[in-house]
Amino acid sequence: MTLEFSKPFSEMSYQGLVFMTAPTIPFPHCFTTRWGGVSTGHLDSLNLGENRGDSEENVRENYRRVLGALGLDEQKPCFTKQVHENVVRIVTDEDRRELFTHFLYEADGIVTNVKNLPLFCFTADCVPVLLCDPDAGVAGAIHCGWRSTALDILGVAISKMTKLGASAENIRAAIGPGIEMCCYETDTDVPEAIEKLLGGDCEDVFFAVGDTGKFMVDLKEADRRRLLQLGLKSENISVSDECTSCNSDKYWSHRKTKGERGSQAAVIVVT
């Protein structure tokens, strides 16, 4: 199988649902946008968050549309309560969850080798990363906020995938839409944590904003460099060039809306 790695992410549409796909991921997958759902008001229109004040009816219909776009209408998804830590779980059919029921566990990453099990992770500025080894039949969905990134959640995820038979040199990665350096101003704790993670390989990953004590940080690039350190090939990693804050009409952005927002998802399924 030959992939064209120079291509950017593609915008796709299915019965009004608009989502993005990555050139490095051969499995069915998507990075959802705000477009193509039934939610209303400040959650207009594709909100996938159960805890954002949306109606159960709207959220269920939004999920139905996303799963339908992936050809998985009858499949219950797998997702977790995300807490900005570095726990990654290997999941099976027993981890499928009915919407609006209690969470089975807290984790910011899930990986599997089970076919037709949709893996979801949720973001609204944090960076979603989808991973797969198509030969081993292993995939993962990883929530990479700065804390999870600094705690090396990607290292944990690659380790869990190798336990299922994947190999780092064959893993494909897609770093999805998230807040970019242009809009991501932080205190010193974020660049310090990233510098520690990357062992000083931080050129152009962050820069100081004058003498303010603030920094602008490129979290996507930090994740990309960590994947390279973990043994992934550069040509097997694709990175979205869209900033969720700059494009808050298309994506949910926690910073831009000051928390008045829905949630989008990165989804992947082994076939």
Secondary structure, DSSP 8 states (H G I E B T S, - for coil): ----TTS--EEEEETTEEEEE-TT--SSEEEE-S-S----GGG-S----TTSS--HHHHHHHHHHHHHHTT-TT---B--B--SS--EEE--GGG---TTS--S-B-SEEEE--BT--EEEEESSSEEEEEEETTTTEEEEEEE-HHHHHTTHHHHHHHHHHHTT--GGG-EEEE-SB--TTT-EE-THHHHHHHHHHTT--TTTEEE-TTSS-EEE-HHHHHHHHHHHTT--GGGEEE---BTTTTTTTS--HHHHTT----EEEEE-B-
